[in-house]
């Protein structure tokens, strides 16, 4: 199996981002992706506040037991 990135025109034409050599016949799985994934505004607004809360020595100590041993 090989994953390739491509765009599909409204008329069904497929444009691969790189040159592809395919056998005469092959099976494919097509996954449609959202062209412009949006991050909810509330996520962006809360990032700084959560960072202040999470990036404290007390938080590091509370989660230390989950860190892998080095």
C-alpha positions in Angstrom: 0.0 0.0 0.0 1.1 3.5 -0.7 -0.6 6.8 0.3 -0.5 9.7 -2.2 -1.8 13.2 -1.9 -4.0 14.5 -4.7 -6.8 16.9 -5.5 -10.0 16.1 -7.3 -11.7 18.5 -9.6 -15.5 18.9 -9.6 -15.6 16.9 -12.9 -13.8 14.0 -11.2 -10.3 14.5 -12.7 -7.6 13.6 -10.2 -4.3 15.6 -9.9 -1.5 13.9 -7.9 1.0 16.2 -6.2 3.8 14.0 -7.5 4.3 11.9 -10.7 2.7 8.5 -10.2 3.3 5.3 -12.2 0.4 2.9 -11.6 -0.2 -0.6 -13.0 -2.9 -0.9 -15.6 -5.4 -1.6 -12.9 -5.3 -1.1 -9.2 -7.7 -0.8 -6.2 -7.8 2.5 -4.3 -9.3 4.0 -1.2 -10.4 7.6 -1.5 -10.7 9.8 1.6 -12.2 13.3 1.2 -10.5 15.9 3.5 -12.0 19.2 4.5 -10.1 21.7 2.3 -9.7 24.3 5.0 -10.0 22.8 8.5 -11.0 25.5 10.9 -9.9 25.8 14.5 -12.8 27.0 16.7 -12.2 30.5 18.0 -12.7 29.4 21.5 -9.8 27.0 21.2 -7.5 29.8 20.1 -8.8 32.1 22.9 -8.3 29.5 25.6 -4.8 28.3 24.6 -3.0 31.0 26.5 -5.1 30.6 29.6 -4.7 26.9 29.6 -1.0 27.3 29.1 -0.7 29.4 32.2 -2.6 26.8 34.2 -0.8 23.7 32.8 2.8 25.0 32.6 3.4 25.1 36.3 5.8 23.1 38.5 2.8 21.7 40.4 1.4 20.3 37.2 4.7 18.8 36.1 5.0 17.1 39.5 1.4 15.7 39.3 2.1 14.1 35.9 5.7 13.0 36.5 4.7 9.4 37.2 3.4 9.1 33.6 6.7 10.1 32.0 8.8 7.3 30.6 12.0 6.4 32.5 15.1 7.6 30.7 
